[in-house]
Amino acid sequence: MLSGPVTLTCPDSLASEPFLRLLSEFCDAYPTIDLKLDTGHPVVNLDRREADLALRLGAEPEDHLVGRRLLKAARAVYASRPYLQRLNWDPNLYQGRWISFSSPEQDENWKKTTPFPDLPTRLRCFDIRSQVTACRAGHGLVLLPCFLGDAEPDLVRVSTPQVTPRLTLWLLRHADSRGNARVRALSEFLTSKIGSLEPLVEGKTARTWEGGPLE
């Protein structure tokens, strides 16, 4: 029976219930493997040998890493029900405002990919969990991966999901970890199970609001 430590690193956005549920299944299947989840910087942690495997959202991985493309993730714009009510259920959200993840010095070109490119920014949050909380609290609109936004019962999706290469989900490791049986077990488990999350990751588990009061 396999035993010993394995460290998986991922961005904090992936440390959500659906992904953690898969890791719980892995722990049940391999009760003597000591799994550590690190929500630091996936690639940096691999480079420093601080982690064995990394889940990463992004484009093509670096050349020195071995990568498996798992899923293509979608993103969409979300708002809270009370916030939509304050805007009189206007589907164009003319009086809306953004919760931005960009610093004041950065161009907010990502707004142009949404139906609301001209709305002003009124709050900046660089942590995605804070963005979700601020949206629930009625601060404004926020652009989120669908696996986060659709899973939040207090949020309403107000734009059609868009798949972007920047949100491709990868499972990465160093080439020199190939001989580690524990790492291989976790890699094969995630690769075989992650497909069950495809509807959620691609934004197929919720509908997009098109205006009018919500039930």
C-alpha positions as CSV (number, residue, x, y, z in Angstrom):
1,M,0.0,0.0,0.0
2,L,1.3,3.4,-0.9
3,S,2.2,5.7,2.0
4,G,4.0,8.9,2.6
5,P,3.6,12.6,1.7
6,V,2.3,14.2,-1.5
7,T,1.9,17.9,-2.0
8,L,-0.5,19.4,-4.5
9,T,-0.4,23.1,-5.1
10,C,-3.2,25.2,-6.8
11,P,-4.5,28.7,-6.9
12,D,-7.0,29.6,-4.2
13,S,-9.8,29.7,-6.7
14,L,-9.5,25.9,-7.2
15,A,-9.6,25.2,-3.4
16,S,-13.4,25.1,-3.7
17,E,-15.9,22.4,-2.7
18,P,-16.1,20.5,-6.0
19,F,-12.3,20.1,-6.3
20,L,-11.9,19.4,-2.6
21,R,-14.6,16.7,-2.9
22,L,-12.4,14.9,-5.4
23,L,-9.4,15.1,-3.1
24,S,-11.5,13.7,-0.3
25,E,-12.2,10.7,-2.6
26,F,-8.5,10.3,-3.2
27,C,-7.8,10.3,0.5
28,D,-10.4,7.6,1.0
29,A,-8.8,5.5,-1.7
30,Y,-5.3,6.0,-0.4
31,P,-5.7,6.3,3.4
32,T,-2.0,6.0,4.1
33,I,-0.9,8.8,1.8
34,D,-0.5,12.2,3.6
35,L,-1.9,14.7,1.2
36,K,-1.0,18.4,1.6
37,L,-2.8,21.1,-0.3
38,D,-0.9,24.3,-0.8
39,T,-2.8,27.3,-2.3
40,G,0.4,29.2,-3.1
41,H,1.8,29.9,-6.6
42,P,1.6,26.6,-8.5
43,V,4.5,27.0,-10.9
44,V,6.8,28.7,-8.4
45,N,6.2,25.9,-5.9
46,L,7.0,23.3,-8.5
47,D,10.2,25.1,-9.5
48,R,11.3,25.3,-5.8
49,R,10.4,21.6,-5.3
50,E,7.9,22.8,-2.7
51,A,5.1,20.7,-4.4
52,D,4.9,17.5,-6.3
53,L,1.9,18.3,-8.5
54,A,0.2,21.5,-9.5
55,L,-3.3,22.4,-10.8
56,R,-3.0,25.6,-12.8
57,L,-5.3,27.8,-14.8
58,G,-3.5,29.2,-17.7
59,A,-2.2,28.8,-21.3
60,E,0.5,26.4,-22.3
61,P,2.8,25.3,-19.5
62,E,6.5,26.1,-19.3
63,D,8.8,23.9,-21.3
64,H,10.5,22.4,-18.2
65,L,7.2,21.1,-16.9
66,V,5.2,18.0,-17.9
67,G,1.6,19.0,-18.4
68,R,-1.8,17.4,-18.9
69,R,-4.6,19.5,-20.3
70,L,-7.7,18.6,-18.2
71,L,-10.5,21.0,-18.9
72,K,-11.4,24.3,-20.6
73,A,-12.9,26.6,-18.1
74,A,-15.5,29.3,-18.8
75,R,-16.0,32.6,-17.0
76,A,-18.9,35.0,-16.8
77,V,-20.1,38.1,-15.0
78,Y,-22.1,37.7,-11.7
79,A,-24.1,40.0,-9.4
80,S,-26.1,39.5,-6.3
81,R,-29.9,39.4,-6.3
82,P,-30.2,42.4,-4.0
83,Y,-27.8,44.3,-6.3
84,L,-29.9,43.5,-9.4
85,Q,-33.0,44.6,-7.5
86,R,-31.4,47.9,-6.7
87,L,-30.7,48.4,-10.4
88,N,-34.5,47.8,-11.1
89,W,-33.8,44.4,-12.8
90,D,-32.3,46.3,-15.8
91,P,-30.6,43.6,-18.0
92,N,-28.3,46.3,-19.5
93,L,-27.1,47.3,-16.0
94,Y,-26.5,50.9,-17.1
95,Q,-26.1,52.1,-13.5
96,G,-23.9,49.1,-12.5
97,R,-20.3,49.2,-11.3
98,W,-17.4,46.8,-11.3
99,I,-15.5,44.9,-8.6
100,S,-12.1,44.9,-10.4
101,F,-9.1,42.5,-9.9
102,S,-6.8,45.0,-11.7
103,S,-4.5,47.5,-10.0
104,P,-5.1,51.2,-10.8
105,E,-2.0,51.2,-13.0
106,Q,-3.3,48.3,-15.2
107,D,-5.5,48.5,-18.3
108,E,-8.8,46.8,-17.6
109,N,-9.0,45.3,-21.1
110,W,-10.9,42.3,-19.7
111,K,-14.0,44.5,-19.4
112,K,-14.1,44.6,-23.3
113,T,-14.8,40.9,-23.3
114,T,-18.0,41.4,-21.3
115,P,-21.4,43.0,-22.2
116,F,-20.6,45.9,-19.8
117,P,-17.3,47.4,-21.0
118,D,-18.1,51.0,-20.0
119,L,-19.1,50.5,-16.4
120,P,-16.8,52.2,-13.9
121,T,-14.7,50.4,-11.2
122,R,-15.7,51.3,-7.7
123,L,-13.9,48.5,-5.7
124,R,-10.6,46.6,-6.3
125,C,-10.0,43.2,-4.8
126,F,-7.0,41.2,-5.7
127,D,-8.0,38.0,-3.9
128,I,-10.7,36.0,-5.7
129,R,-12.4,35.0,-2.5
130,S,-12.8,38.6,-1.5
131,Q,-14.2,39.4,-4.9
132,V,-16.9,36.7,-4.4
133,T,-17.7,38.1,-0.9
134,A,-17.8,41.7,-2.1
135,C,-20.2,40.6,-4.9
136,R,-22.5,38.9,-2.4
137,A,-22.4,42.0,-0.3
138,G,-23.7,44.1,-3.2
139,H,-20.6,46.0,-4.2
140,G,-21.2,45.4,-7.9
141,L,-20.5,43.1,-10.8
142,V,-17.6,40.6,-10.9
143,L,-16.0,38.4,-13.5
144,L,-15.5,34.9,-12.2
145,P,-14.8,31.4,-13.3
146,C,-18.1,29.6,-13.7
147,F,-17.0,26.9,-11.3
148,L,-17.0,29.5,-8.6
149,G,-19.8,31.8,-9.6
150,D,-22.3,29.1,-10.5
151,A,-21.7,27.3,-7.2
152,E,-22.7,30.4,-5.2
153,P,-26.4,30.4,-4.5
154,D,-26.5,34.1,-3.7
155,L,-25.0,35.1,-7.0
156,V,-26.7,35.4,-10.4
157,R,-24.9,34.9,-13.7
158,V,-25.6,38.0,-15.9
159,S,-23.6,37.1,-19.0
160,T,-23.1,34.2,-21.3
161,P,-20.2,32.0,-20.3
162,Q,-17.0,32.4,-22.3
163,V,-14.2,29.9,-22.7
164,T,-10.8,31.5,-22.8
165,P,-7.3,29.9,-23.2
166,R,-6.2,31.7,-20.0
167,L,-8.6,29.5,-18.1
168,T,-7.4,26.1,-19.3
169,L,-7.0,23.7,-16.4
170,W,-3.6,21.9,-16.4
171,L,-2.1,19.3,-14.1
172,L,1.6,19.9,-14.0
173,R,4.7,18.1,-12.6
174,H,8.4,18.1,-13.0
175,A,9.8,15.5,-15.4
176,D,12.1,14.1,-12.6
177,S,9.0,13.1,-10.5
178,R,8.0,10.4,-12.9
179,G,9.3,7.6,-10.6
180,N,7.4,8.7,-7.5
181,A,4.5,6.2,-7.2
182,R,2.5,8.5,-4.8
183,V,2.7,11.4,-7.2
184,R,1.7,9.1,-10.1
185,A,-1.3,7.8,-8.1
186,L,-2.6,11.3,-7.4
187,S,-2.0,12.4,-11.0
188,E,-3.8,9.4,-12.5
189,F,-6.7,9.8,-10.0
190,L,-7.2,13.5,-10.8
191,T,-6.9,12.8,-14.5
192,S,-9.6,10.1,-14.4
193,K,-12.0,12.0,-12.1
194,I,-11.8,15.6,-13.1
195,G,-14.1,15.0,-16.1
196,S,-17.0,14.7,-13.7
197,L,-16.7,18.5,-13.1
198,E,-16.8,19.4,-16.7
199,P,-20.4,20.8,-16.7
200,L,-19.7,23.0,-13.8
201,V,-16.3,24.2,-15.1
202,E,-17.8,25.0,-18.5
203,G,-20.7,26.9,-17.1
204,K,-23.4,24.4,-18.0
205,T,-25.0,24.0,-14.5
206,A,-26.7,27.4,-14.3
207,R,-28.7,29.6,-16.5
208,T,-27.9,33.2,-17.5
209,W,-30.3,35.9,-16.2
210,E,-31.8,37.9,-19.0
211,G,-33.7,40.5,-17.1
212,G,-36.7,40.8,-14.8
213,P,-37.3,39.8,-11.2
214,L,-35.9,36.4,-10.0
215,E,-37.7,33.8,-8.1
